[in-house]
Amino acid sequence: MPTQAKAVTVAQIKEKLTASVGVIMADYRGLSVKEMQELRSKIRAAGGEVKIYKNTLTEIAVRELAMPNMDEFLQGPTAFVFANEDPVGPAKALVDFKKSHDALEVKGGFVQNAVVDASKVKMIAALPSREELIAKIMGTMLNPIQGFMSMANAPAGALARTLRAVADQKAAS
């Protein structure tokens, strides 16, 4: 018989899973409390959140939400990195943190309705962020407009330079 506290925790996990665009699971065994705090702050700065839940309660929440089976990732101590808006930022922060902390091991996760393994999490981390993509698209869209404007201004500029040269020549004589 589940206790009320466990039922509340399962409800919280279900809420987090449905509100997030992705969740990445990592084994945090071997990290100190200070290193976990550092990881939490880096993930928070990247638009995510780190939570620790019991694997059995997470399995129940996943089953109740009819999500794909993720039992392979729910072995041992598991830190859940929830991506609130863009999965790229938290994935980058997690992979960057792993570079300097060998104890952390990325297991895999669930990103935009697809189960991903550790290698796919690394591929997601290599993608440009949402903001970078928007900036690239805006630059691509503005480039033809800027070219058109410079071509449209070229005859007027040439006329102004010619008139200036004639005025300078008359002033010199």
N, C-alpha and C positions, 0 to 999 in steps of 0.2 A: 504494500500500500504506500503510494508516494506521500511524502509530507507536504504541507502547505508551502514551505520554503522552497522545496524542489520544484513544485508546480509553478511558483512565481519565477524561479530561475529559468525554467523551460520557456515560459512566456516571454521573458526578456530576451532569451536567445532567438526565439522565433521572430520577435520584433526587430532585432538587430539584423538577422538574415534577410528579412523582407525589405528592410529600409536601405540596405547597402547594395551598391552595384557589384560588389565582390568581397570575398573574404579569403584571406591567405592564411594558411596554417603553418606554424613553425615550431620546431622543438627548441625550447629555450634552456634545456639542461646544461648546466655549467656556467650560466651567466650569473653574475652577482646582482644584488639588489640595485646597486648603483648603475650597472650596465643596463638593467631592465628599465630603470627610470630614464636613462639616456635614450634607449630604444623608443619608449613611449613618447618622449618629447619630439624625437625626430619624425615619428609616424604622425603625431598630432600636427606638426608643422607642415606635413605633406598632405594633409586633408584626410587623415584616417584616425583610427582608434585601436588601441591594443587592449584586449580583454582576455582573462583566463577563466575558462569554464571547465567543468568536469566533462570528460569525453562521453560518458554514458548519458548525461543530460543533453549534450549536443546531439548525440545519435537519436535520442527521442524527438528533439525538435526537428531535426532533418527528416525523420520518418513522418512526423505529423504534417510537415509542409509538403510532403511528397516530392522532395528534392532527390537528385541522384545519390546513390550510395557513396559515401566518402569515408567508410570505415578504415580504409588503408591509411588515411591521413590522421585518424583519431587513435593513434597508438602512442603511449608515453605522454609526458607532459607537453601540452599543446597551448601555444599562444595564438589567439585569433586576431588577425589584423583586418579590421573592417574598413573598407574603402567607402566613404560617404558619397562622393560625387564622381571622382575619376580614379579608376584602379591603378593608373600608371604612377601617380605620385607616391602612394604608399608602397607599391612594389619596388620602385626605385630606392626609396628610403630603406626598405628592408634589405635589399640586395647590397646597397652601399654599406649598411651597418654590418652585414655578414662579412664583407671584405676585411674589416678590422677586428672582427670577433668570430673566430673559427668555431666557437662552441655553438653558435646559433646554426640551426639547420632548417632550411626551407623545405617543407613537406609537399605542399601543393595547395589547392583550394578550389574555389568556385567563383568564376568571374563571368558575369553577364550570361547566366544560364548555361554555363559549360564547366565541367570539371577539368581542371588543369593540374598538371604535375609540376614538379620543381623546375624542370627545364623550360616549360611554357611561362612560368612566373618570371624567369630571367628574361625571356623574350619580351614579355609585357614591360618589364623594367627598362628595356632598351628602346622602347617606343618614345617618341616625343610626347610631352604633356599636352593637355588640351589647349592651354594658353599658347604654347609654341606652335601648334597646328593652326590655331586661329590667326596668329601673327603671320605665318607663312601664307595662308590663304589671302589675308588682307593685302599683303605685299604683292602677291600675284595679281590680285584684282586691281590694285592701284597702278601697277607698272604700265599697262597700256594707256591709262588715262593720263599719266604723267608724260608719256611719249607723245600723245596727241596734243597736249597743251604746249609742249615745247615746240612741236612742229607748227602749231597754230600761231605761236608768238614769234617764230623765226622771221617771217616777212616784215613784221612791224619792227623787230630789232634790227634787221638789215637796213631798213629805211632810216631808222634813227641814227645808225652808225654812218650811213652815207651823208645824211644832212649834217652831222657833226663834223665829218671830214671836210665837206664843202665849206662850212662855217669857219673851221680852223684854217683852211687854205686862203679864204678871203681875208681873214684877220691877219694872216702872215704877209699878205701882199700890200 
